[in-house]
Amino acid sequence: MGNDDIAPITGNGTRGTAADGTRGTAADGTRGTAADGTRGTAADGTRGTAADGTRGTAAVAHLELTQRRFPEGQRRIFLAAIDAFAERGFHATTTRDIAARAGLSPAGLYVHFGSKEEVLYRISLSSMRLTHQVAVAASAGSGSAADHLSAVVRDLTVWHAEHAASVRVVLHHMTDLTPEHRSEVVDLQVAIHRLVRDLVSHGLADGTFDVSDTNAVTLALMSLCVDTARWYQKNYRRSPEEIGADYAMLALRMVGANPA
């Protein structure tokens, strides 16, 4: 695997593939309008219109990311779908199941989404955007490479624990998305991996860290954060914040830094 090729592992153990360069991802995780006129879609399914008549996602994505929650318009449907997918699985869940849990008629669901797969896609894209924003925010500001890495690992761990149900749905059902939709979600996964890898590389370059394989350490660090969602339960004896603080110290040990 080359230095620029980080293929994240999905919930079923398969590896996703990054985009081939036709679609870029901005620093905040939003997807704009390409030069060829193709259009991105916001996580809540709405499409914003720019001054020149093209359609983008910046306004909706900004609101979504600053609030760090699913967009209000579809939040009730998202939460109902997460519960249904977690309980019954994607294939056994019907649009009628989701609509009933959301207090809607089946026709009411189709006002917002064209299919069950589109519901899963919107959940996955919104969740990954929010995760990316958590990582970007934690890595910003002044401080050393160790400060930034520990902050990113801490905040990603807390995020994955607090949103374990939605994270598990996204990871376990990634391969149920269409190839195009899956590629968009994987693009954001790759962006998060690259952010962490760059922090490790910076620490290695300035002598703060001591690692022999940057990519291998990055994958281990990401697994530390993401896998919290696989086992964390609300009644667990330690809070997400306590786990995040523990993992931040462990992360520094993994890269050969002194956590003191």
Secondary structure by P-SEA (a helix, b strand, c coil): ccccbbbbbccccbbbbcccccccccccccccccccbbbbbccccbbbbccccccccaaaaaaaaaacccccccaaaaaaaaaaaaacccccccaaaaaaaacccaaaaaaccccaaaaaaaaaaaaaaaaaaaaaaaacccccaaaaaaaaaaaaaaaaaaaaaaaaaaaaccccccaaaaaaaaaaaaaaaaaaaaaaaaaaaacccccccaaaaaaaaaaaaaaccccccccccccaaaaaaaaaaaaaaaaccccc
